[in-house]
Amino acid sequence: MAGPLNWFSQIASITRFGLLSLPQRRGAVAATVIGIAGVVAVLVGVLSIAAGFRYAMTVSGSPDGAVVLRSGANSEMVSGLGRNETRVIADDPRVARNTGGPLASAELFVIIDLPKRSTGLDANVPLRGVEPAAFQVRDHMKIIAGRPFDWGKDEVIVGSGAAQEFAGLEVGSKIKVGRYEWPVVGLFSANGSAAESEIWTDAKVLQDAFNRGDSFQSVYVRLNSPGAFQEFKDALTSNPQLNVQVIRQAEYYAEQSETMTRLITTLGFWIAFLMALGAIFGALNTMYSAVAARTREIATLRALGFGSWAVVVALMLESLLLALAGGVIGGGLAYFALNNFHTSTMNFQSFSQVTFAFRVTLKLLVQGMMWAAVIGLIGGFFPAIRAARLPIASALREL
Amino acid sequence: MFVLDVDFFDYEDEEDDERGKFTMKFAHLIWCNLRRKKLRTSLTLLSIVVAFILFGFLSAIQQALVGGVALAGTDRLIVREKVSIINLLPLSYEARIERIPGVDFATHQTWFGGIYQEPRNFFMQNPVEPEKFLKIHPEIILPPDQEKAWLATRTGAVVGRRTADRFGWKIGDRVPLKSPIWSDRRSWEFDIVGIYDGRDKGTDTTPMFFRYDYFDESREWGKGQIGWYTIRIKDPSQAAEVAKRVDAEFENSPAETRTEPEGAFIQGWASQIGNIVLIVAAILGMVFFTILLVTGNTMAQAVRERTGELGVLKAIGFTNGQVVALVLAESCLLTVLGGVIGLGLARAITSVVAQNLAGLLPLFFLPTRALFIGLGFSIALGLITGIFPALMAMRLRVADALRRM
């Protein structure tokens, strides 16, 4: 009589009993589900900030792209390269070429004060001076409104993220750079990457405005192929004319996002961990009271010949189902409230603002469900053991 | 079934001096009630503990963001280049600023951006003019002999307690830093001549300060230019006027300035990362109240189950007020106990997390003020979760209650 089929049918019928009695315990059940939903929502929510920030930073890099900085500089902000150096870099045979010449853009990176829309307070908005190849060394650069700036003119184009986050950057408006006022002539997008946080203009124009002579801070290049990177790097770093470091675009951006991501994930982990603890206590309470309320029922089942393991599994299953329900609610909440929520923060490496959108990814949702499942299993385990150990005779006698 | 001391009810006969005895017996009854379902009580207690650990976390985050603003000197203004914080100002401005009416004196700092071993060991280092610097920042406590040593050592640097502890630096150590901003290849050597403490708990003791003369001589470019000025003004109520006068002084020059009170400067800086951290804080706040909701439900349930007993108490002469007090005292005892344990643990945990965040959020710690607010919350929580069951108990008709037993 003790075949596996029988065992499963035992579990199924006890679980069914449990689920049917949920409405009678709705207060406690709702408390558990809400608690677990809270854990999952917060976990997914906090980690979606880190995921969004990392995405904005890493989507920026194309596989055959490289960045050249002065050696020792950990961001463009503190780097510096002279005209003769940038020329040597652009002339390297590993750099791809088209009819306009090498696909290398020597760039200048500064920050200017502009008020954030959300707070009205000034923030450090990155202003980048580029050369014509800039639009080819990066992937997905697109003018979405207005027109590109004219080379040699005091004009700027604005990334879509920056236009959204900071005031006064619409096409047709003017930004103040020192004593000059530069018109915004266009808006560009870059597939959600960090470039969208920036304002772009001609590098020469920017050099004059910031008294930078003929110096740059970085060179962005597109190589003949992703495989050419090592050769390119070796050639530049061993060249006695240069004192530079060469980084893949993707790696450069990953490094830039490291500090912020670490900050968010450290805080996020501790918060979620604490909340999970709280939710486990809540789940334990619910399941213990479920067991207490059904003492007689469970004892009757046992007396009828239901196995103690079937009772354990059924109760844990019930707890797991409640937890997963909470997980779905929490994950859904995070997804609908936070996915694609636009904001900006400081990139600690360059002290400039990066705009990005929260990303509630499938991976995060799965992670959230796994947390919910673990909470449910722990919350169900101890009460289930207690139920299985009930002495049948005295439990039957209980009121 | 519940058990009562028989002489519990003797109190009617005695008067005021017996009140203490009554309270004690009352306490005994509450204690017995809490112990009846030990498991449920301890699980509820643990959820409350967790809620208050989270509360502690929230307060520490808030402290990290706005704490600096509260400690900013009201008599200090910050002068920086108007277009961008990365643009430098001429050293000659110092004398010009000091001639402006309302200004006591001015001194300057510059962002050095040095790297100790590797970039992740981030902390701030600024070249300063030691005497003026210490005078304008009374919150930095440096022993007099160390100050003397600093004035006597050109390569001398003073470092805050937190950073000294973080890297295990002692006075006499020689510390090499690389500065990608100011020089290409060579590394800068600093002699640690002093370790300073903060006057207030919130004072940031992560930065290192070293001498401007050493800095200016050794840097490869930008000589005679500095990052920003700090001004001490004679009368804090004149801050706005003085700021305007400073900016007017340099209007239409190649380097225009932007002057604001130190508090506004710090606030602006914090708001740049603030957005996200505030979102986290909002989520955390929401969660805190979710946990309270869950706990409240459990406690209400615990009282509901005892309806019959409350009926008995009323039947033997307990007044409505006493029944309400009994229920409220029980819920408050539980929440305050949970609150105290939770806040204590929060204090310990935040200090561990603070180590992980050193350099990023130097002001991340749990302020004492938050402990008191948390305690207030725990009492409020006890009253809120207890009041509905208590009212229920009060309205209870003895006959109904006894029938339910």
HADDOCK unambig.tbl for C-alpha pairs under 7 A between the chains (distance, minus, plus):
assign (segid A and resid 27 and name CA) (segid B and resid 297 and name CA) 6.85 0.50 0.50
assign (segid A and resid 28 and name CA) (segid B and resid 297 and name CA) 6.97 0.50 0.50
assign (segid A and resid 28 and name CA) (segid B and resid 298 and name CA) 6.91 0.50 0.50
assign (segid A and resid 31 and name CA) (segid B and resid 294 and name CA) 4.85 0.50 0.50
assign (segid A and resid 35 and name CA) (segid B and resid 290 and name CA) 6.56 0.50 0.50
assign (segid A and resid 35 and name CA) (segid B and resid 291 and name CA) 6.51 0.50 0.50
assign (segid A and resid 35 and name CA) (segid B and resid 294 and name CA) 6.91 0.50 0.50
assign (segid A and resid 38 and name CA) (segid B and resid 287 and name CA) 6.20 0.50 0.50
assign (segid A and resid 42 and name CA) (segid B and resid 283 and name CA) 6.48 0.50 0.50
assign (segid A and resid 46 and name CA) (segid B and resid 280 and name CA) 6.68 0.50 0.50
assign (segid A and resid 72 and name CA) (segid B and resid 180 and name CA) 5.66 0.50 0.50
assign (segid A and resid 73 and name CA) (segid B and resid 180 and name CA) 5.07 0.50 0.50
assign (segid A and resid 78 and name CA) (segid B and resid 180 and name CA) 5.92 0.50 0.50
assign (segid A and resid 78 and name CA) (segid B and resid 181 and name CA) 4.80 0.50 0.50
assign (segid A and resid 79 and name CA) (segid B and resid 180 and name CA) 6.76 0.50 0.50
assign (segid A and resid 79 and name CA) (segid B and resid 181 and name CA) 6.71 0.50 0.50
assign (segid A and resid 111 and name CA) (segid B and resid 84 and name CA) 5.88 0.50 0.50
assign (segid A and resid 112 and name CA) (segid B and resid 83 and name CA) 5.69 0.50 0.50
assign (segid A and resid 112 and name CA) (segid B and resid 84 and name CA) 4.69 0.50 0.50
assign (segid A and resid 113 and name CA) (segid B and resid 83 and name CA) 6.32 0.50 0.50
assign (segid A and resid 113 and name CA) (segid B and resid 84 and name CA) 5.97 0.50 0.50
assign (segid A and resid 121 and name CA) (segid B and resid 268 and name CA) 6.13 0.50 0.50
assign (segid A and resid 122 and name CA) (segid B and resid 268 and name CA) 6.53 0.50 0.50
assign (segid A and resid 123 and name CA) (segid B and resid 272 and name CA) 6.00 0.50 0.50
assign (segid A and resid 177 and name CA) (segid B and resid 83 and name CA) 6.18 0.50 0.50
assign (segid A and resid 178 and name CA) (segid B and resid 83 and name CA) 5.24 0.50 0.50
assign (segid A and resid 263 and name CA) (segid B and resid 357 and name CA) 6.98 0.50 0.50
assign (segid A and resid 274 and name CA) (segid B and resid 50 and name CA) 6.32 0.50 0.50
assign (segid A and resid 278 and name CA) (segid B and resid 47 and name CA) 4.82 0.50 0.50
assign (segid A and resid 278 and name CA) (segid B and resid 50 and name CA) 5.60 0.50 0.50
assign (segid A and resid 281 and name CA) (segid B and resid 43 and name CA) 5.46 0.50 0.50
assign (segid A and resid 281 and name CA) (segid B and resid 46 and name CA) 6.83 0.50 0.50
assign (segid A and resid 281 and name CA) (segid B and resid 47 and name CA) 6.03 0.50 0.50
assign (segid A and resid 282 and name CA) (segid B and resid 47 and name CA) 6.94 0.50 0.50
assign (segid A and resid 285 and name CA) (segid B and resid 40 and name CA) 6.21 0.50 0.50
assign (segid A and resid 285 and name CA) (segid B and resid 43 and name CA) 6.52 0.50 0.50
assign (segid A and resid 345 and name CA) (segid B and resid 272 and name CA) 5.90 0.50 0.50
assign (segid A and resid 345 and name CA) (segid B and resid 273 and name CA) 4.91 0.50 0.50
assign (segid A and resid 345 and name CA) (segid B and resid 275 and name CA) 6.72 0.50 0.50
assign (segid A and resid 345 and name CA) (segid B and resid 276 and name CA) 6.83 0.50 0.50
assign (segid A and resid 346 and name CA) (segid B and resid 272 and name CA) 5.68 0.50 0.50
assign (segid A and resid 346 and name CA) (segid B and resid 273 and name CA) 5.12 0.50 0.50
